């Protein structure tokens, strides 16, 4: 059974403020990729959330959402290189970052806080993610997503890597 909400399509082309009632949702200069994924998937963990962004936000009754990619990477029960994703896993989180932003501690991968990182929800061959450039939700074919972020994040001395993560 899918853990992806059946109404994910309703978020397409929406700005984050249509999904988030808190002040950070009104700030288009923020990175909203993890914020979007967390609202769609219902992820609200200890640490930075849209609900605890300001004191006024904390007073609202609405549920918040985790806002950091590395916090979601850390929480995923299984992460690995996308090329090594089990074939039976047809839905998952997709992470992209520079290889230099990933470390191994013991036998667990960890993600650092480098600004070049992004997350989306992979389902039915597409990656649902928040385009911070266009300030709206987009749905990319996996190959398009990989090309887009390889081109955007490519930098001398590092390579762009893609990771899968089991839903939390």
N, C-alpha and C positions, 0 to 999 in steps of 0.2 A: 504494500500500500504506500502511495506517495505521501511524503511529508510536506511537499510543496503545496501551498494553498491553491485550490482550484480557480480562485479568482485573481491569480497573479496578473493575468492579462489586463485587468482593469487599471493596473498601475502604469501601463505603457504610456509614454509621453507626459506623465505627470511630474510636476515639480515636487520637491520634498515637502514643501509646506502643505501640500494636499494630503500628505500621509502623516505628518507630525504636527501636533498642536503646540509644541514648545518653541522657545525663542530661537534656538539654533536652526530650526527648520526654515526660519525667515531670512537666514544669513547665507546667501548664495556664494560667499567667498570661502565657506567651509567645505571640506571634503566629505561628501555624503554617501560614499559607496557602502561602507559598513553600516552606516545609519539606515540606509534603505533596506539592505539585506536583513538587518535586525528587526525593523518594523514588519517586514513581510513575513519573516519566519518566527517572530515572537521572541526574539532573544533580548533579554534584559538581565545582565549579569553585574556583579559587584564591579565597581570601577566607573570610568567615565560613561555617562549615558546622557541622552538628550533631556531627561527629566531632572538630572542633578547639575545641569549646566549653569543655572542661576538659582538664587534663592526663590524668586517668584515662580520659576518652573517647578521647584520642589513642592510648592503649595498646591499645585494642580492635582486633580484626582486621576487624570489619564495615565496609562502605563507608558513607561519610557522604553528606550531601545539603546543597546550598546553602540558606541560610535567609533570604535577603533578596530582596524583590520587585524592588527597583531593580537588583540584580545580574543577575537573569534578564532584565529589560527590556533592560539594556545588552548582554547576550550574544545576544539574539535577532537573527538576521541581517536581519530586516525587521520593522519596527513601523510602525503608522499608526493613525489614527482607525478605530474599528470600522466606522463608516459607510462608510469607503473600502476595506474588506476586499475583495480580489478574490473574485468570485462562485465561482470554481473552488476557492478555499481553503475546504474543508468542515471542517477540523480545525485548531486553532491554540491558542495561549495567549491568554487574555483578561485584560487588565489594567484596573483601575479606580483612578482617583485624581482629585484636584482639578486643574483646568486650570492652576492656579498652581504645581503640582508638576512640570510638564513644560516643558522648555526646548528650543530648537533650537540646536545647535552645528554650524556649517557647514550641511550638509543632513541631519543626523542628529538624531532626537529623543532627549532624555535625560530620565531621571526622577530627581527629587530624593529626599530621605529623609524627606519629610513622613509622619507616622504614618498618615494616611488614604490607604492604598493596599492593593490586594488583587489576587490572581491566581487563576486557575482554568484548567482544561483544557477546551476546547470540543470536543465530539464528539457526533455524532448529535443535534444540536439542544439538547444540555444542557451546562451548565457544572459540572464536577466541581471542588469547592473545599472548603477546610477552614473550617467555621463556628467561629470563635473564641468566639462568644457561646455556642454550644451544645456546644463542645468535641468536635466529631465531623465526619466527612466527610459532605457533602451533595451532591446532584445537583439543580440547578435548571434549569428551562427558561430559555433566554436572556432572554426578556421578564421573567420573575420575578427573575432575577439582577440585571438592570438596574434594576428597580423597587426591589428591596431595597437596593441600594447607593446609588441616587440619594437615597432617603429617609434612609439612615444617614449619608451623607457630606455632604449638603447643608449649606452654611454661607454666611452673608452674604459677598458680595464674591468668591465663587468659584463655579464650576460644576463639576459632576461629569462627568468624561469617561471614555469606554471606548475601549480600544485593543486591536488584535489584534497578535499576535507570531507569526512563523513558529517552528515547533519548532526547538530548538537541536540 
